[in-house]
Amino acid sequence: IIRAERLRVQDISTNSAMLQWRPVLSGLRGYYEIRFGLVPTGAGGGGVGVSGTSPSTGGTHYQRLTRPADSSTAKLTGLKPDTTYITTLTPESNEQVLNTLSVTFTTKPEVLSPAVVTVSESGATSVRVSWGPLQPESVRSYHIEYSALPGGQLHTVTVGRAQNSTLLENLQSDTTYLVTVSARHSSGKERAMSVKACTQEVTAALADLQLTTVGSDSVQVDWKGGEDGLKGYWLTWEGQEGHRGSPSSQRASLYLPPSSLSTRLSHLPPSTRVCVSPVYRTARGEGLCCTAQFHS
């Protein structure tokens, strides 16, 4: 009895592949002999599929594995990236005559790290840089270079091969940096990838706010500020006036330049809440609020 079964290759990576077949020796005495090696020069290859019933490695160097009769898979390791292999499977048994099967396949091209670099956890003086894929078996170390644009001082950090991120600290706020991650591979190859990373603007809070009532409906507003990068101040006030049964709300806002540290508000309701917030290029800083009470 001669049986022909399909031999398949799955889970192909840059340096390994999984061979799979129907266990035709199950219940019999015997074993499977597996040979795999490079496709001989000039031979056709590529793709997964059966290539005949009496294949040969063509005299080229090959590796040999054996598997017991009840096996149906074998992992082929130690392969080269982007290389076409031929694999033969020979069921050996004294009880039945079985065909030798073969298949050719090509391993995946090597993807050298870093293939991707990302920036996260951006703060005013730090950013986290991450990269991948992590390849501790082939990378000796990672070298990170970064400098402020344009023409800032160059800084360097070196981390181990098992690390895929690092926190860059003591950076300038509100600044764009060029970050380059280089991987030094055991093969002697070196791969680098660059990204731009931006630190956040420092948005300092308002230091102090004071209200001084002037007459029956005006208030003098004074505050302390003047931080670097300040673009101005945003002042809002809100109050209610009218009879208890039908009160009406008043609300208004005012933008003032960074040189202003005081202003006077007039014609305010008896109870008015006043808030002042510092304004920066990208956001507002934390402000302060006070309530002015007027008594008739």
C-alpha positions as CSV (number, residue, x, y, z in Angstrom):
1,I,0.0,0.0,0.0
2,I,1.5,3.4,-1.0
3,R,0.1,6.5,0.6
4,A,0.8,10.1,-0.5
5,E,0.1,12.8,2.0
6,R,0.6,16.6,1.9
7,L,3.6,18.0,3.7
8,R,3.1,21.5,4.9
9,V,5.2,24.3,6.4
10,Q,3.7,26.7,8.9
11,D,4.8,29.5,11.3
12,I,7.7,30.5,9.0
13,S,10.0,33.1,10.6
14,T,13.4,34.5,9.8
15,N,15.2,31.5,11.4
16,S,12.7,28.8,12.0
17,A,9.7,27.0,10.5
18,M,7.2,24.3,11.6
19,L,6.9,21.2,9.5
20,Q,3.5,19.4,9.7
21,W,2.2,16.1,8.2
22,R,-0.4,13.4,8.7
23,P,0.9,10.8,11.1
24,V,0.8,7.9,8.7
25,L,3.0,5.7,11.0
26,S,0.6,6.1,13.9
27,G,0.1,2.6,15.4
28,L,3.0,1.2,13.5
29,R,6.6,0.5,14.4
30,G,8.9,3.0,12.8
31,Y,10.0,6.7,12.7
32,Y,10.2,9.7,10.5
33,E,13.5,10.9,9.0
34,I,13.5,14.6,8.1
35,R,16.2,16.3,6.1
36,F,16.4,20.0,5.3
37,G,18.9,22.1,3.5
38,L,19.4,24.9,0.9
39,V,17.8,24.5,-2.5
40,P,20.5,23.6,-4.9
41,T,21.7,26.4,-7.3
42,G,19.5,26.5,-10.3
43,A,16.6,24.5,-8.8
44,G,13.2,26.0,-8.6
45,G,11.8,27.0,-5.3
46,G,9.7,29.5,-3.3
47,G,6.3,29.0,-1.8
48,V,4.9,26.1,0.1
49,G,3.9,23.0,-1.7
50,V,4.6,19.4,-2.5
51,S,7.4,19.0,-5.1
52,G,7.4,15.3,-5.8
53,T,7.6,11.9,-4.2
54,S,11.4,11.2,-4.6
55,P,13.1,14.5,-3.7
56,S,16.7,15.1,-2.9
57,T,18.8,17.8,-1.3
58,G,21.0,17.6,-4.4
59,G,24.1,16.8,-2.5
60,T,24.2,20.1,-0.6
61,H,24.7,20.3,3.1
62,Y,21.6,19.4,5.1
63,Q,20.5,18.8,8.6
64,R,18.8,15.6,9.8
65,L,16.1,15.0,12.4
66,T,14.1,12.0,13.4
67,R,10.7,11.9,15.0
68,P,8.8,8.9,16.6
69,A,5.9,7.2,14.7
70,D,3.1,9.1,16.4
71,S,4.6,12.5,15.6
72,S,3.0,14.9,13.2
73,T,5.2,18.1,13.6
74,A,8.8,19.1,13.8
75,K,10.4,22.5,14.3
76,L,13.2,23.4,11.9
77,T,15.6,25.8,13.5
78,G,18.9,27.5,12.8
79,L,17.7,28.7,9.4
80,K,19.0,31.8,7.5
81,P,16.7,34.8,6.8
82,D,15.3,35.2,3.3
83,T,16.5,31.8,2.2
84,T,14.8,29.0,0.2
85,Y,15.0,25.5,1.8
86,I,14.0,22.1,0.6
87,T,12.7,19.6,3.2
88,T,12.1,15.9,2.9
89,L,10.1,13.6,5.1
90,T,10.7,9.9,4.9
91,P,8.4,7.5,6.9
92,E,10.6,4.5,7.8
93,S,8.7,1.3,8.7
94,N,9.2,-2.4,8.0
95,E,5.4,-2.9,8.1
96,Q,4.4,-0.6,5.1
97,V,6.0,1.0,2.1
98,L,5.4,4.8,2.3
99,N,6.4,7.6,0.1
100,T,9.0,10.2,0.8
101,L,7.5,13.7,0.7
102,S,9.1,17.1,0.1
103,V,8.3,20.8,0.3
104,T,10.2,24.0,-0.4
105,F,9.8,27.2,1.5
106,T,11.5,30.5,2.0
107,T,12.2,32.1,5.3
108,K,11.1,35.6,6.0
109,P,13.6,38.5,5.4
110,E,15.4,39.7,8.5
111,V,13.9,42.8,10.1
112,L,16.7,44.6,11.9
113,S,15.8,46.5,15.0
114,P,14.9,49.3,15.3
115,A,12.1,49.0,12.7
116,V,9.8,51.5,14.7
117,V,10.6,54.3,17.1
118,T,7.9,56.0,19.1
119,V,7.7,58.9,21.7
120,S,5.4,58.9,24.7
121,E,5.1,60.3,28.2
122,S,6.0,63.8,27.0
123,G,6.5,66.3,29.8
124,A,8.1,69.7,30.2
125,T,11.6,68.3,30.8
126,S,11.4,64.6,29.7
127,V,10.1,62.2,27.1
128,R,10.1,58.4,26.8
129,V,11.5,56.9,23.6
130,S,10.6,53.3,22.7
131,W,11.7,51.1,19.8
132,G,11.1,47.6,18.4
133,P,11.2,44.8,17.6
134,L,13.2,43.7,20.6
135,Q,16.0,41.4,19.4
136,P,18.2,40.5,22.4
137,E,19.6,37.4,20.6
138,S,21.1,39.5,17.8
139,V,21.6,43.0,19.2
140,R,24.6,43.9,21.3
141,S,23.3,47.3,22.5
142,Y,21.2,50.3,21.6
143,H,22.7,53.8,21.3
144,I,20.4,56.9,21.6
145,E,21.5,60.3,20.4
146,Y,19.4,63.4,20.9
147,S,19.7,67.2,20.5
148,A,17.5,70.2,20.4
149,L,16.6,71.6,17.0
150,P,18.1,73.5,15.4
151,G,21.8,72.9,16.3
152,G,21.5,72.0,20.0
153,Q,24.2,70.1,22.0
154,L,24.4,66.4,21.2
155,H,23.6,64.0,24.1
156,T,24.1,60.2,24.1
157,V,22.7,57.3,26.1
158,T,23.6,53.6,25.7
159,V,21.3,50.8,27.0
160,G,21.4,47.0,27.0
161,R,20.1,44.7,24.3
162,A,17.1,43.6,26.5
163,Q,15.8,47.2,26.9
164,N,13.3,48.7,24.4
165,S,12.7,52.1,25.9
166,T,14.5,54.9,27.9
167,L,13.4,58.1,29.5
168,L,15.3,61.2,28.3
169,E,15.5,63.7,31.1
170,N,16.7,67.2,31.9
171,L,15.4,68.5,28.5
172,Q,14.4,72.1,27.6
173,S,10.7,72.8,27.9
174,D,8.6,73.6,24.8
175,T,11.4,72.3,22.5
176,T,11.7,70.0,19.5
177,Y,14.4,67.3,19.7
178,L,15.8,65.0,17.1
179,V,16.2,61.5,18.6
180,T,18.1,58.8,16.8
181,V,18.1,55.1,18.0
182,S,20.9,52.9,16.7
183,A,21.1,49.1,17.2
184,R,24.5,47.5,17.0
185,H,24.0,43.9,15.9
186,S,26.3,40.9,16.6
187,S,26.6,40.4,12.9
188,G,28.4,43.8,12.6
189,K,25.4,45.5,11.0
190,E,24.1,48.7,12.4
191,R,20.6,50.1,11.9
192,A,19.4,53.6,12.9
193,M,16.0,55.3,12.9
194,S,15.2,58.9,13.9
195,V,12.1,60.7,15.2
196,K,11.2,64.2,16.4
197,A,10.2,64.5,20.0
198,C,8.6,67.7,21.5
199,T,8.6,68.6,25.2
200,Q,5.6,70.3,26.8
201,E,5.4,74.0,27.6
202,V,5.8,75.0,31.3
203,T,2.4,76.5,32.3
204,A,3.1,77.9,35.8
205,A,0.1,78.6,38.0
206,L,-0.8,82.1,39.1
207,A,1.1,83.0,42.2
208,D,-1.3,85.3,44.1
209,L,-4.7,87.1,43.6
210,Q,-6.2,89.9,45.8
211,L,-9.5,91.7,45.5
212,T,-10.1,95.2,47.1
213,T,-13.6,96.6,47.0
214,V,-13.9,100.2,45.9
215,G,-17.3,101.8,46.6
216,S,-20.5,99.8,46.3
217,D,-20.0,98.0,43.0
218,S,-16.3,98.1,42.0
219,V,-13.3,96.0,42.8
220,Q,-9.5,96.4,42.3
221,V,-8.0,93.1,41.1
222,D,-4.3,92.6,41.7
223,W,-2.2,89.4,41.0
224,K,1.3,88.2,40.7
225,G,2.7,86.5,37.5
226,G,5.3,87.3,35.0
227,E,6.6,83.8,34.2
228,D,8.7,83.1,31.1
229,G,6.7,82.3,28.0
230,L,3.6,84.1,29.4
231,K,1.3,85.5,26.6
232,G,-1.2,87.2,28.8
233,Y,-4.0,86.8,31.4
234,W,-7.6,85.6,31.1
235,L,-9.9,87.3,33.6
236,T,-13.5,86.2,34.1
237,W,-16.1,87.3,36.6
238,E,-19.6,86.1,37.4
239,G,-22.3,87.2,39.8
240,Q,-26.0,87.3,40.4
241,E,-28.3,90.3,40.9
242,G,-31.9,91.0,41.1
243,H,-34.7,90.0,43.5
244,R,-34.6,86.7,45.3
245,G,-37.5,85.4,43.4
246,S,-36.0,86.1,39.9
247,P,-32.3,86.5,40.1
248,S,-30.3,87.1,36.9
249,S,-26.7,86.1,36.3
250,Q,-24.0,88.3,34.8
251,R,-20.8,86.8,33.3
252,A,-18.0,88.5,31.4
253,S,-14.4,87.9,30.5
254,L,-11.4,90.0,29.6
255,Y,-8.0,89.2,28.0
256,L,-5.0,91.3,29.3
257,P,-1.4,91.5,28.1
258,P,1.4,89.9,30.1
259,S,2.6,93.3,31.4
260,S,-0.7,93.8,33.2
261,L,-0.8,92.8,36.9
262,S,-4.0,94.6,37.9
263,T,-7.3,96.0,36.7
264,R,-10.5,97.5,38.0
265,L,-13.9,96.1,37.4
266,S,-17.0,98.3,37.9
267,H,-20.8,97.9,38.0
268,L,-20.6,94.4,39.5
269,P,-23.4,92.5,41.3
270,P,-23.4,92.4,45.1
271,S,-21.6,89.0,45.1
272,T,-19.1,88.5,42.3
273,R,-16.6,85.7,41.8
274,V,-13.4,86.8,40.0
275,C,-10.9,84.4,38.4
276,V,-7.5,85.1,36.8
277,S,-5.6,82.5,34.7
278,P,-2.2,82.9,33.1
279,V,-2.2,82.2,29.3
280,Y,0.7,80.5,27.6
281,R,1.3,79.5,23.9
282,T,-0.3,76.1,24.1
283,A,-2.5,76.2,27.2
284,R,-3.7,78.1,30.2
285,G,-2.0,77.7,33.5
286,E,-3.8,77.1,36.8
287,G,-5.6,80.2,37.9
288,L,-6.9,81.6,41.2
289,C,-10.4,82.8,42.1
290,C,-11.8,85.1,44.8
291,T,-15.3,86.4,45.6
292,A,-16.0,90.1,46.2
293,Q,-18.9,91.1,48.5
294,F,-20.5,94.5,48.4
295,H,-22.7,95.8,51.2
296,S,-25.1,98.6,50.9
